[in-house]
Amino acid sequence: MARGAPRASTDAGRAPGLSMGIMTPTPCAPVRGGKVDWQALESCIPLDELPAFHRAFLQRLEPGEDWQNAFLRRVQGKVQASLKRLLREGVAGYEDGRYWLDAALVPEAFKVYLMEE
């Protein structure tokens, strides 16, 4: 294959349920008592959508900031700091090594991943 030539793509090696075509999100992040398992939610969201999810989440928490144009490393650090702050404020819980966050803080576009238990 010539250098720089496009390669044929396949779905081989992708996680079950993911395809190169149009994907229908599958609810998989448990919600209990109005709280969502943060780590499960992050695991449900396709990797290429995760930065957009984190930016949208931060935009809900700090609408005055321009998170859409922030460097990814700054976004990632701010997400972790925000989870800890929400925990201190009582908006989030921490149980068995997992954050449980008020489901209302999940950006609308990503609520398709929530699964009521």
Secondary structure, DSSP 4 states (H G I P E B T S, - for coil): --TTPPPP---TTPPTT--SS-------EEEETTEEEHHHHHHHS-GGGHHHHHHHHHHHH-TTS-GGGS-HHHHHHHHHHHHHHHHHHTSEEEETTEEEEEGGGS-GGGGGGEEE-
